[in-house]
Amino acid sequence: MDITREKITKPIWKKYWYLLPLALLVISLFKLKAVFGNASYMVEQTDVITARVEQGSFKVNVRATGVLKPLNIQWVSSQVAGKVEQVHVKAGAYVEQGQLLVQLSNPELHRELEKARWELAANKAESNAAYVALESQLVDLENSVIAAKFNYQSAKLKLDAETALIEQGNATVSALDYQKSQLAVEQQQQYWLAQKQKVDKMKANMAATKLAHQARLGLVENNYQRMQEQVDALQVKASTSGVVQQVSLELGERAQVGDSVVLVADQQTLFAELQVQEVRIRDIRIGQQVTIDTRTSEIRGEVLRIDPAVKAGMVQVDVKLTAELPSEVRPELTVDGLIEIANIDDALYVKRPMYAPRHSQIGLFKLSQDKQFASKTQVNLGQSSVNTIQIVSGLAVGDEVIISDTTDWQEHQEIMIN
């Protein structure tokens, strides 16, 4: 006999047990949606840095570091060889032009100077003696001319007297004596003229001899002056006024000809050598205004020169300082320079985010009104300055964006800030 089994009815809660967890899941998701919104990533608030978009005059500047250099700087070098006997200055001392810096010693130069002095004296004495001798010979010749003249005149008087007698018919003068008188007059005349020519030759000889002695004397005098200058050069003196930057020789050290001894710089005529990144050098122009920051004072200047060469990715820019120099400036002082490239009126700008090249389009995370979320926004950037960058489009004045590193969540479109 069949036994009818009693139908067991399941409780309804066992039949629809899954509805409760499902409902709880839906409620949870709804609540999570209310909390997280569309954010797919969450960051701590302390890990982000934000900045607000501003509007106004946007100054495009290029910052560079460098040092101050003296415009007038000069090495004082040794003109002669010698041992350093005394050093009169140290680095930092102010010296006037012509002031004694270093005293060298060289006994050989003193001996050469003494020798040159005696040679000069001897040459002068020899020249004077030779000239006196020539003058004496000239006096003798001039006396001979006078004697010859008198002899000629005497012979001429005798001949004139005999000629007068012969013309009167006086026979006391023989024809032979008369001819002898004529011959004597002619001989005396020739002798007188010859003596006069000797005097002229002697005067010419004296002039030539005097020139030759003067030339030799000048040579000896030049040698003496050169030795005197070398001895004087043992005193190394400042060739310009300024501040001693470096003394390269020590007491007892030997200096050779041409060795650098003391470096002197004029601290009142300084300029700045700035190192500008090669990617920014295209914006630099001659004459642009520059502010030099010494960490204590600011000095106005202008771009004076741009180096045509690139060294290690940097380009040197020389800046002329146009304002009065403060007391703390000195050569080799490290400074910062702010080169003013342009000034854009009524521009949108924000503090420069990380990895934000100028004239590019990047994604910046813009904060919501409650600052709980940040959504990725495409922004077009314009000119960049030292710490700020121009906003061309994508943001409005008052918008707040994250400017710290967003590399870790760059692929997300919206993040939550905890």
Helices and strands as residue ranges (DSSP letters): H 12-15, H 19-36, E 41-43, G 45-47, E 50-52, E 54-70, E 73-77, E 82-87, E 94-95, E 100-105, H 107-168, H 175-232, E 235-237, E 242-247, E 254-255, E 260-265, E 270-277, G 281-283, E 289-293, E 298-306, E 314-321, E 334-351, E 361-367, E 373-384, E 388-393, E 400-402, G 407-409, E 414-417
